[in-house]
Structures are given as C-alpha cells and as structure tokens.
C-alpha cells in the first residue's frame, strides 16, 4: 500500500467500509472520502481492524474529555476512582470491538468451510479457507492482546475501584462469557478446518 499523504480525516466520526477484497473506503459522511487499496485481502483487513480500534479509541477520548469537564464542574469526589473506571470501560469497549470483528470473520470462515465440503474446485476453495483463517487469526490476536491489556490494568488499579466492585463483577462475567464463547467458536472452526482442508498430493 502506498504511503503518500493526501489529507487527514477525523476518525471519531468516520465511516469505514470495505468495497472488495482489496479496497476499503473511509469517509466523514460529507466532504472527505478516501478510497484505499491494499495489496491483498489480509492486508486490507489488517488496516480495517486497526482503523476500527483507533476509531473506538478516538470516540472514548472525546467522551472522557466531556466526562472530565462534567466531573470538574460538579465537583464530584474520588476523581482518581472515576478515572480508573473510565479507563477500564474504554478497554472493555476495545474488547467489544474485537469481538464484533471476530464474529464477522468467524462467520465468513464457516461459510468458506461449508463451500469446501461441496468437493468442487478444491484448490481455489482451500486458498479461500486459508485467507479466511488468517483474517480470523489476526482479529483473534487483537482480542487476546486487548484481554491482556484489560487484565493488567485491572490488577494494577484494583485498590482504586473497590467501591465499584459489584459493577466490575458484572463486567467480568460478561467478559468471561464472551471469551468462553470465542474459545469454543475458535476451537470448532480449527477442528472443521483440519477436517476439510485436503492433504497435499505427492507426485512420484
């Protein structure tokens, strides 16, 4: 992908969508629209995933600034505690974004595996399965990193949000259910991929 700068766009209000296997579009819904072409589908999805996460981060930054202004104007105590809760909430939103992307790529991979079962044009369909599996792995790794980031922050700041314990328990339960569902889905898809990808043929 070329790195020539042709302008800038604010991510917090941007619309990001794919056009084809290599092209995606970023638009602010008004005067700015950028058509970007990657070298292949995996590279395109790596960019889209990174931009979606950056967009979520930009939105959280603006919301945090607004909440901070409101906190200052109302003179709410325990400012440090509120900051920690905002930080954890932002990281949890990262997890939700990753989960949405994983669900999307998991569905695409499942479709590719189903098509592979038809037994026609195995070589082409095997290539598609491998591409879908790579996209799924990219988003899975992003999810794992986001989980690790959330866990480290929660452990280091635990004493600062003791008053919000019940709230965090609810959030943690949702996170555990999300990760367990992801693990089951990931395991199922890997098993299906191993079953249906044909073994290489040795020509004597």
N, C-alpha and C positions, 0 to 999 in steps of 0.2 A: 504494500500500500504506500503510495507517495505521501511525503510529509510536508508538502508545500502548504503554507498558511494562506488561506483565502478568506479569513474572517473568524469571528468568535460568536458564540451563542451561549446564552444563559441556560444551564442545564435544568434548573429547578422547574422551569415551565416548558421544557422541551418535550416534543413528541418523537418517539423513536420507534420505527417500524421497519421490517425487512421487505424488500422488493422481490428479490430472487435469491438464489443460492450464494451469490457473492456480493450483492448490493443491499445497502440499507440507507434510510433517509432520516435526518434529524431536522426538525422544524419547530419554530416557535408558534406555529399556528397563524402567522401573519406574514411579515416581510422577509423573514430569513428561512431558507431551506437549503440544506446541504445534502447532495447525493454522493455517497461514499462507496467505493468499490474495493473489496478486499481481494486477496489472491485466490482464496478458496472459501468453502463454507465454514470450515473450522475457524479460520482467521476472522471471518465476518462475525461469527457468534462470540468469539473471544472479545471483540470490540463491543458488540451489543451488550454482553454481560457486564463488562467494565463500565460502560456508559450508564446502564440501568442502576448499578450500585452507586456510581458517582452522583446520579440524579437524586437517588434516595438520600444520600448524604447531604446534598445541597439543600434539599427540602427541609431536612432535620435542622440544619444550621440556621436557616431562616426562622423556623419555628422556635428554636432555642433562644434566639435573639429576642423574639417577641415575648416569650415567656419570661426571660430575664428582665425585660423592661417592665412587664406587668408585676413581677415579684418586687422589683425595686420601688415602684410607685405605691404598692400596697403595704410595703414594709413587712413582708411575711418572714418569720424567723426560720431558723435551720436552713439557711441558704445553701450550705455545703451539701446537706442531705438531698435537697431538691436537685442540685447539680448532678449528683451521683445517679439519682433516679432517671433524670433526663438522658444521661449517658447510656445507662443500661437499656432504656427504652429505645434509643437510637440504634444500639447494636442488635436489639431484638428485631427491629424493623429490617435491618440488613439480612437477618436470618429469614424473615418472611419473603423478602425479595428473592433470595437464593432458592427458597423452597418453591416459589412460583415458577422460576426458570427450570428447576429440576423436574417438576411435574410436567412442564411443557415438553422437555426433551425426552423424558421417560415415555410419554405417550407416543412421540414420534418414533422412538426406538422400538416400542412394542408393535407399532404398525409395520415397521420395516421387518421385524422378525416374522410377523404374520404373513407378509408378502413372500418372504423367503420360503415358507412352508409350501408354496404352490409348486415349487420344483422347476420353474421355468427361468431361464437366463440367470443361473446361479451366480456366475462371476460378477455381473453387474449388481445384483441384489446383495451379494456378500460385501461389495465395496460400500454400498449404501448403509448396511448394518454397521460396518466399521466406522464410518463417518458419524453416524448417529451415536454410537458408543463413545466416540471421542468427545463429542459435544456434551454427552451426559457426564463423562468423567470430569470435564472442565468445570461444569457447574457444581458437581459433587465436591470437588476440591475446594471451590469457593465457599460452599456450605460448611465444610469441615473447618476451614480457616476462620470463618465467622463464628462458629461454635466455640472454637478455642479462644478467640478474642473475647467473646462474651464471658466465658468461664473465668479467664484470668482476671478480667476487670471485676467480676462479681466477687471473686475470692479476695482480691486486694482491698476492695472497698466495703467488705461485708459489714464492718462495725458502723459504717456511716448510714446504712439504711435499715438498721434493726427495727425502727418504728414502722417500716413498710413490709415487715416480714410476711404477713398474710398475702399481700399483693404479689410479692415475689414468688411465693409458693405456687400461686395460681399460674403465674407466667412460666415458672419452671416446669410445671406439669404439662402445660401446652407445648413447651419446647421438647420435653421428653417424648410426648406422643408424636410430635412432628418428626423427630429424629428416628424413633422406632418405626414409623410408617415408611420413612425414607430408606432405612436399613432393609426392611422387608422387600420394598419395591426394588432396591438395588440388587439384593440377593436373587430375587426372582428373575430379573432381567439378565443378570450374568449367567444364571443357570440356563435360561432359554437360549441365550446367545451361544453358549458352549454346545448345546444340543443341536442347534440348527446350522451353525457355520460348518461347511463341508471341510473334510480333511484334505490337505494338499495331495495331488496325484503325482506319483513318481513315475517318470517315463524311462523305461530301460532301453 
